[in-house]
Amino acid sequence: MTSLLGRVSAGLGWTGPLDLVLRTEADIQAACGIMQVHGRRSGAPALLPVDYCATVGRQLLKTGVSAVHFARLRGLQLSTVSTSVAEAAVLTISQYLAAASAGDTPGEPGAGPPFVSAEGTRFELEALDAKVWIRFWAALNVPPAAIRDSWAPFAGRFATATCALPAELPQAAASRSFAALAAIAALTGMSLVTVQAQPLTGIPAYTITPGVGRQRVTAPTAGTAPLAGVRVLESTRRVHGPFAGHLLRLLGAEVVRIESPGGDPARAEPPCGDGISARFHAFDHGKQRAEIDLNTPAGRMEMLDLARTADVFLHDWTPGQAVRRGLDFRDLARAAPGLIYSSASGWGTERGALGAPATDFAVQAHSGFPAPTLLTVVGLFGGLVNAHGIVEALAQRETTGRGQVVESSLLSAAAHLNAVLRPIEGPPEVPVCTDLNDLVHDPRFAPCLIRDRCVTVASPWHFA
């Protein structure tokens, strides 16, 4: 697909620079590892029944076009951008490829969320603390050994795309009414989210509102990186926010990652390659690092000083945290007029605080995502739409002279996915990747893979 959008030539192909013959979404999912990761919970490769890879490819292309417009506003002579569905697919399994190249093996398949109550209500659970998990299942009279054996696969499902839980857990859930389970969850601190049958739509993927006048002028540098000369400060964790910052870096921005003193604990999570977590490295390599305690007055002042040198501040803090720290948009705008202030939240503001941690699988459940998966599809797409919003905001600043506020959420990303995803038909007509290590060592994928401590994925955009 090729089009001319505002004198920007934009092309989305199936395979781009990869030496592959793939003609359909099913072919892409088969060859590029999506089926392998999505099927881990069942023990065999399985198709996502929607055109997720093509949807990510289309969103990548839109972001690339916006990046070219921004670059042209600053005098860079760019006119062409292209990407491909295959490159989009490989990008979405970056953390799984990195882990595989560092020696990780998928966990065991088996029963896992969502759970089902006695009357058939399907629901997700979320606990970010093992103590909460233990209290909830102990209240359901699950044997201690089963509770003990369940925490590691449950907590690790974001990284492994597997969640093999002992059978005693779903059996215990199925023995109680949903009302009883909700009451026990409230007493023990467990978050319980009902799986909605009707997909949520109608929420914009991101919003941009004007801020205050510009102070810092972004000076472009030579080359074909459209965000060259842009400086981004990023205070994020897990997938959503880090992936947004990662994409901005792939577009040429300088990204400084703000971490607590001692560094992000995720840096040490196994498997490791050359002393750093492979999964962390997948989305955070190439970023600079600044250790600041943002909960102290001294740390706040240091953050404000850094903001004066930046074009973008990106965070994924919990609701109210920016205000408590004295680092909301107004605080940073006083120190750095013209700053692009971006919030990559969980539930957003459209439906108010839902009370549950806004993790990928909880949001999939609440949004009625039509193809539930342990692949972190919402977090990845949320990072992509947030990055797109930031690029659009940078372009608006170039034309208006004003900073901008960008807001997106996992819920808004899920709603947008629900609105644009299409069912796929027919099985793949190419061999199915059953081991990511085979993909890592396949020379046909070499143009989109980088070997640095572990395997990482190159930029999916090609500019000229």
C-alpha positions as CSV (number, residue, x, y, z in Angstrom):
1,M,0.0,0.0,0.0
2,T,1.5,3.4,-1.1
3,S,-0.1,6.8,-0.8
4,L,0.9,10.5,-0.9
5,L,-0.1,12.3,2.3
6,G,0.7,16.0,2.3
7,R,3.6,15.5,-0.1
8,V,4.9,12.6,2.1
9,S,5.2,9.3,0.3
10,A,4.1,6.6,2.7
11,G,4.3,2.9,2.0
12,L,3.2,-0.2,4.0
13,G,4.3,-3.5,2.6
14,W,4.0,-7.1,3.9
15,T,7.7,-7.8,4.4
16,G,9.8,-4.7,3.7
17,P,13.5,-5.5,3.7
18,L,13.0,-9.1,5.0
19,D,13.7,-11.9,2.6
20,L,10.3,-13.5,3.1
21,V,7.3,-14.3,0.9
22,L,4.3,-13.5,3.1
23,R,0.9,-12.5,1.8
24,T,-1.6,-12.5,4.6
25,E,-2.0,-11.6,8.3
26,A,-2.0,-15.3,9.1
27,D,1.3,-15.8,7.2
28,I,2.9,-12.9,9.2
29,Q,1.7,-14.3,12.5
30,A,3.0,-17.8,11.6
31,A,6.5,-16.8,10.3
32,C,7.2,-13.9,12.7
33,G,6.6,-15.6,16.0
34,I,3.2,-14.1,17.0
35,M,1.6,-17.6,16.8
36,Q,4.4,-19.0,18.9
37,V,4.0,-16.5,21.7
38,H,0.2,-16.3,21.7
39,G,0.0,-20.1,21.8
40,R,2.3,-20.6,24.7
41,R,-0.5,-20.9,27.2
42,S,-2.1,-23.7,25.3
43,G,1.2,-25.4,24.4
44,A,1.0,-25.0,20.6
45,P,1.2,-22.1,18.2
46,A,-2.1,-20.4,17.8
47,L,-3.4,-17.6,15.6
48,L,-4.6,-14.3,17.1
49,P,-8.0,-14.2,15.3
50,V,-7.6,-10.5,14.5
51,D,-5.3,-8.5,12.2
52,Y,-3.1,-7.2,15.1
53,C,0.1,-7.1,13.1
54,A,-1.4,-5.2,10.2
55,T,-3.0,-2.8,12.7
56,V,0.3,-2.2,14.3
57,G,1.8,-1.7,10.9
58,R,-0.8,0.9,9.9
59,Q,-0.2,2.8,13.2
60,L,3.6,2.7,12.7
61,L,3.1,4.2,9.3
62,K,0.8,7.0,10.6
63,T,3.5,7.8,13.3
64,G,6.2,7.8,10.6
65,V,4.2,10.2,8.5
66,S,3.8,12.5,11.5
67,A,7.5,12.3,12.1
68,V,8.3,13.3,8.6
69,H,5.9,16.3,8.8
70,F,7.7,17.4,12.1
71,A,11.1,17.0,10.5
72,R,10.0,19.1,7.5
73,L,8.8,21.9,9.7
74,R,12.3,22.0,11.1
75,G,13.9,22.1,7.7
76,L,14.9,18.5,7.3
77,Q,14.5,17.3,3.7
78,L,12.6,14.1,4.3
79,S,9.8,13.1,1.9
80,T,9.4,9.3,2.2
81,V,8.6,6.8,5.0
82,S,7.9,3.1,4.7
83,T,7.5,0.2,7.0
84,S,6.0,-3.3,6.8
85,V,3.7,-5.7,8.6
86,A,6.4,-8.2,9.2
87,E,8.6,-5.6,10.9
88,A,5.6,-4.6,13.0
89,A,5.2,-8.2,14.1
90,V,8.8,-8.7,15.0
91,L,8.8,-5.4,16.9
92,T,5.8,-6.5,19.0
93,I,7.7,-9.6,20.3
94,S,10.9,-7.7,21.0
95,Q,11.1,-8.7,24.7
96,Y,10.4,-12.4,23.9
97,L,13.1,-12.4,21.2
98,A,15.6,-10.8,23.6
99,A,14.8,-13.3,26.3
100,A,15.1,-16.3,23.9
101,S,18.4,-15.1,22.7
102,A,19.6,-14.9,26.3
103,G,18.7,-18.5,26.9
104,D,15.2,-18.2,28.3
105,T,12.7,-21.0,27.7
106,P,8.9,-20.6,27.8
107,G,7.1,-21.7,30.9
108,E,4.8,-24.7,31.1
109,P,1.4,-24.4,29.4
110,G,-1.7,-24.9,31.6
111,A,-4.8,-23.4,33.1
112,G,-4.8,-19.7,33.9
113,P,-6.9,-16.6,33.9
114,P,-9.6,-15.6,33.2
115,F,-11.3,-17.4,36.0
116,V,-15.0,-18.5,36.0
117,S,-17.4,-18.1,39.0
118,A,-20.0,-20.7,39.9
119,E,-22.7,-19.0,37.8
120,G,-20.3,-18.6,34.8
121,T,-19.1,-15.0,35.2
122,R,-15.6,-14.7,33.7
123,F,-13.1,-12.4,35.5
124,E,-9.5,-11.5,35.8
125,L,-7.5,-11.1,39.0
126,E,-4.7,-8.7,39.6
127,A,-2.3,-8.6,42.5
128,L,1.1,-6.8,42.5
129,D,2.0,-8.1,45.9
130,A,2.4,-11.8,46.8
131,K,0.8,-11.2,50.2
132,V,-2.4,-10.1,48.6
133,W,-2.4,-13.2,46.4
134,I,-1.8,-15.5,49.3
135,R,-4.6,-13.9,51.4
136,F,-7.2,-14.2,48.7
137,W,-6.6,-17.9,47.9
138,A,-6.2,-18.8,51.5
139,A,-9.7,-17.3,52.1
140,L,-11.0,-19.7,49.4
141,N,-9.4,-22.6,51.3
142,V,-6.9,-23.4,48.6
143,P,-4.0,-25.7,49.9
144,P,-0.9,-23.7,50.9
145,A,1.3,-25.7,48.5
146,A,-0.9,-24.8,45.5
147,I,-0.9,-21.1,46.5
148,R,2.9,-21.1,46.9
149,D,3.4,-22.8,43.5
150,S,1.0,-20.3,41.7
151,W,2.5,-17.0,42.5
152,A,5.6,-17.2,40.3
153,P,3.8,-18.1,37.0
154,F,1.1,-15.6,37.8
155,A,3.5,-12.7,38.5
156,G,5.7,-13.7,35.5
157,R,2.9,-14.0,32.9
158,F,3.7,-10.5,31.5
159,A,7.2,-11.6,30.6
160,T,6.6,-15.2,29.6
161,A,3.1,-15.2,28.0
162,T,2.4,-18.3,30.0
163,C,0.5,-18.8,33.3
164,A,0.4,-22.4,34.4
165,L,-1.6,-22.4,37.7
166,P,-2.4,-25.4,39.9
167,A,-5.9,-26.8,39.2
168,E,-7.0,-26.0,42.8
169,L,-7.2,-22.3,42.0
170,P,-9.7,-22.3,39.1
171,Q,-11.6,-25.1,41.0
172,A,-11.9,-22.9,44.1
173,A,-13.1,-19.9,42.0
174,A,-15.7,-22.0,40.3
175,S,-17.1,-23.1,43.6
176,R,-18.1,-19.6,44.7
177,S,-20.6,-17.1,43.4
178,F,-19.2,-14.0,41.8
179,A,-20.7,-11.9,44.6
180,A,-18.9,-14.0,47.2
181,L,-15.6,-13.8,45.2
182,A,-15.9,-10.0,44.9
183,A,-16.5,-9.7,48.7
184,I,-13.4,-11.8,49.4
185,A,-11.4,-9.8,46.9
186,A,-12.4,-6.5,48.7
187,L,-11.5,-7.9,52.1
188,T,-8.1,-9.2,51.0
189,G,-7.0,-6.4,48.7
190,M,-7.3,-8.4,45.5
191,S,-8.4,-6.6,42.3
192,L,-11.1,-8.3,40.4
193,V,-12.2,-7.2,36.9
194,T,-15.1,-8.7,35.0
195,V,-14.5,-9.8,31.4
196,Q,-16.9,-7.6,29.4
197,A,-18.7,-9.3,26.4
198,Q,-19.3,-6.0,24.5
199,P,-16.0,-4.4,23.2
200,L,-15.5,-0.9,24.4
201,T,-15.0,1.7,21.6
202,G,-15.4,5.4,21.2
203,I,-12.4,6.6,23.2
204,P,-9.7,8.6,21.3
205,A,-6.4,6.8,21.2
206,Y,-4.8,9.9,22.6
207,T,-5.6,13.6,23.1
208,I,-3.5,16.7,22.7
209,T,-4.3,20.0,24.4
210,P,-2.3,23.3,24.2
211,G,0.1,24.2,27.0
212,V,2.2,27.4,27.4
213,G,4.6,29.3,25.1
214,R,7.8,27.8,23.8
215,Q,11.1,28.6,25.3
216,R,13.5,26.0,24.0
217,V,14.1,25.7,20.3
218,T,14.8,22.2,19.0
219,A,17.7,22.3,16.6
220,P,17.7,19.5,14.0
221,T,20.8,17.7,13.1
222,A,21.9,16.3,9.8
223,G,20.7,12.9,8.6
224,T,17.4,11.1,8.1
225,A,16.3,10.6,11.8
226,P,13.2,12.8,12.0
227,L,13.4,13.4,15.8
228,A,17.2,14.2,15.7
229,G,17.8,17.0,18.2
230,V,14.8,16.2,20.4
231,R,15.4,15.4,24.0
232,V,13.0,13.2,26.0
233,L,12.9,12.6,29.7
234,E,11.2,9.4,30.6
235,S,10.0,8.1,34.0
236,T,8.3,4.8,33.3
237,R,8.2,1.1,34.1
238,R,6.9,-2.2,32.7
239,V,5.9,-2.1,29.0
240,H,3.5,0.8,28.1
241,G,5.7,3.8,28.9
242,P,9.1,2.3,28.2
243,F,7.9,1.2,24.7
244,A,6.7,4.7,24.0
245,G,10.2,6.1,24.9
246,H,11.8,3.3,22.9
247,L,9.9,4.2,19.8
248,L,10.9,7.9,20.2
249,R,14.5,6.8,20.4
250,L,14.1,4.7,17.3
251,L,12.8,7.9,15.5
252,G,16.1,9.7,16.5
253,A,15.3,11.3,19.8
254,E,17.8,11.4,22.7
255,V,16.0,9.7,25.6
256,V,17.1,10.0,29.3
257,R,15.5,7.5,31.5
258,I,14.8,8.7,35.1
259,E,15.2,5.9,37.6
260,S,15.2,5.8,41.4
261,P,18.6,5.7,43.2
262,G,20.1,2.3,42.7
263,G,18.4,1.9,39.3
264,D,15.3,0.2,38.1
265,P,15.1,-3.3,39.7
266,A,13.9,-4.6,36.3
267,R,17.5,-4.3,35.1
268,A,18.4,-7.4,37.0
269,E,15.4,-9.6,36.1
270,P,16.5,-12.9,34.4
271,P,17.4,-13.9,31.9
272,C,20.3,-11.6,31.6
273,G,22.7,-10.9,28.7
274,D,26.1,-9.5,29.7
275,G,24.8,-8.4,33.1
276,I,21.5,-6.8,32.2
277,S,18.0,-8.2,31.9
278,A,17.3,-9.1,28.3
279,R,13.6,-8.1,28.5
280,F,14.6,-4.7,30.0
281,H,17.3,-4.3,27.3
282,A,14.7,-4.9,24.6
283,F,12.9,-1.6,25.2
284,D,15.5,0.4,27.1
285,H,18.8,0.0,25.2
286,G,20.3,3.2,23.9
287,K,18.6,5.4,26.5
288,Q,20.7,7.4,28.9
289,R,20.2,7.1,32.6
290,A,19.7,9.5,35.5
291,E,19.1,8.4,39.0
292,I,16.8,10.8,40.9
293,D,14.6,10.4,44.0
294,L,11.5,12.2,42.7
295,N,9.9,11.9,46.1
296,T,12.3,14.3,47.8
297,P,12.5,18.1,47.4
298,A,16.1,17.8,46.1
299,G,15.0,15.3,43.5
300,R,12.1,17.5,42.5
301,M,14.5,20.4,41.9
302,E,16.9,18.2,39.9
303,M,14.0,17.0,37.8
304,L,12.9,20.6,37.1
305,D,16.5,21.5,36.1
306,L,16.6,18.6,33.7
307,A,13.2,19.6,32.2
308,R,14.7,23.0,31.2
309,T,17.0,21.1,28.8
310,A,14.2,18.8,27.4
311,D,11.5,18.9,24.7
312,V,9.4,16.1,26.1
313,F,8.6,14.7,29.5
314,L,6.9,11.2,29.5
315,H,5.6,9.4,32.6
316,D,3.3,6.5,33.4
317,W,2.8,7.4,37.1
318,T,-0.3,6.3,39.1
319,P,-3.2,8.8,39.5
320,G,-2.3,11.7,41.7
321,Q,1.4,10.9,41.9
322,A,2.4,13.9,39.7
323,V,0.5,16.3,41.9
324,R,2.0,14.8,45.1
325,R,5.5,15.1,43.7
326,G,4.9,18.7,42.5
327,L,5.7,17.6,39.0
328,D,2.4,17.9,37.1
329,F,2.2,19.8,33.8
330,R,1.8,23.2,35.4
331,D,4.9,22.7,37.6
332,L,7.1,21.6,34.7
333,A,5.7,24.3,32.4
334,R,6.7,27.0,34.8
335,A,10.3,25.7,34.7
336,A,10.3,24.7,31.0
337,P,7.7,26.7,28.9
338,G,7.0,24.8,25.6
339,L,7.6,21.4,27.1
340,I,5.5,18.5,25.7
341,Y,4.1,16.8,28.8
342,S,2.9,13.2,28.1
343,S,1.0,10.9,30.5
344,A,0.8,7.2,29.6
345,S,-1.7,6.2,32.2
346,G,-3.6,2.9,32.8
347,W,-7.4,3.6,33.0
348,G,-7.2,7.2,31.8
349,T,-9.8,9.8,32.7
350,E,-12.7,8.7,30.5
351,R,-14.2,6.3,33.0
352,G,-12.7,7.5,36.3
353,A,-10.7,5.5,38.7
354,L,-11.8,1.9,38.5
355,G,-9.9,0.8,41.6
356,A,-8.0,-2.0,40.0
357,P,-4.4,-1.8,38.9
358,A,-4.4,-1.0,35.2
359,T,-2.3,-3.9,33.9
360,D,-2.5,-5.2,30.3
361,F,-4.7,-8.2,31.1
362,A,-7.1,-6.3,33.4
363,V,-7.6,-3.7,30.7
364,Q,-8.1,-6.4,28.1
365,A,-10.9,-7.8,30.3
366,H,-12.6,-4.5,31.1
367,S,-12.4,-3.3,27.5
368,G,-13.9,-6.5,26.1
369,F,-10.9,-7.0,23.8
370,P,-12.1,-9.6,21.3
371,A,-9.0,-11.8,21.3
372,P,-7.7,-12.2,24.9
373,T,-4.0,-13.1,25.0
374,L,-1.1,-13.3,27.3
375,L,0.9,-11.4,24.6
376,T,1.0,-7.8,26.0
377,V,-0.9,-6.4,23.0
378,V,-2.5,-3.5,24.8
379,G,0.7,-2.3,26.4
380,L,2.6,-2.4,23.2
381,F,-0.2,-0.7,21.2
382,G,-0.6,1.9,24.0
383,G,3.1,2.8,23.8
384,L,2.8,3.2,20.0
385,V,-0.2,5.5,20.2
386,N,1.4,7.5,23.0
387,A,4.5,8.0,20.9
388,H,2.4,9.1,17.9
389,G,0.7,11.6,20.1
390,I,4.0,13.0,21.2
391,V,5.2,13.4,17.6
392,E,2.0,15.1,16.7
393,A,2.4,17.4,19.7
394,L,6.0,18.3,18.7
395,A,4.7,19.2,15.2
396,Q,1.9,21.4,16.7
397,R,4.5,23.2,18.9
398,E,6.5,24.0,15.7
399,T,3.5,25.7,14.2
400,T,1.9,27.3,17.3
401,G,4.9,28.0,19.5
402,R,3.1,26.4,22.4
403,G,3.8,23.4,24.5
404,Q,1.3,20.6,24.5
405,V,-0.2,18.0,26.9
406,V,-0.6,14.5,25.5
407,E,-2.8,12.0,27.3
408,S,-3.3,8.4,26.5
409,S,-4.0,5.2,28.4
410,L,-4.1,1.5,28.2
411,L,-7.9,1.7,28.1
412,S,-7.9,4.2,25.2
413,A,-5.4,2.0,23.3
414,A,-7.7,-1.0,23.9
415,A,-10.8,0.9,22.7
416,H,-9.0,2.0,19.6
417,L,-7.9,-1.5,18.9
418,N,-11.4,-2.7,19.4
419,A,-12.6,-0.2,16.8
420,V,-10.1,-1.0,14.1
421,L,-9.2,-4.7,14.4
422,R,-10.6,-7.0,11.7
423,P,-11.1,-10.7,11.9
424,I,-8.7,-12.8,9.8
425,E,-9.7,-15.7,7.7
426,G,-7.9,-18.9,6.7
427,P,-4.8,-20.6,8.1
428,P,-1.3,-19.6,7.2
429,E,0.2,-20.9,4.0
430,V,3.8,-20.8,5.3
431,P,5.7,-22.8,7.9
432,V,4.9,-21.8,11.5
433,C,7.7,-20.6,13.8
434,T,7.7,-22.9,16.8
435,D,10.9,-21.7,18.5
436,L,12.0,-18.0,18.7
437,N,15.6,-19.1,18.6
438,D,15.0,-20.3,15.1
439,L,13.8,-16.9,14.1
440,V,16.7,-15.2,15.9
441,H,19.2,-17.2,13.8
442,D,17.3,-17.1,10.5
443,P,19.3,-15.0,8.1
444,R,16.1,-13.8,6.4
445,F,15.3,-11.8,9.5
446,A,18.8,-10.3,9.8
447,P,17.8,-6.8,8.4
448,C,15.5,-6.2,11.4
449,L,17.6,-7.7,14.2
450,I,20.6,-6.3,16.1
451,R,22.9,-8.3,18.3
452,D,23.9,-6.2,21.3
453,R,24.2,-8.2,24.6
454,C,21.1,-10.0,23.4
455,V,19.0,-9.7,20.2
456,T,17.1,-6.5,19.9
457,V,14.9,-5.2,17.1
458,A,15.9,-2.4,14.7
459,S,13.7,0.5,13.8
460,P,10.8,-0.5,11.7
461,W,10.8,2.8,9.8
462,H,12.7,3.7,6.7
463,F,13.0,7.4,5.9
464,A,14.5,9.2,2.9
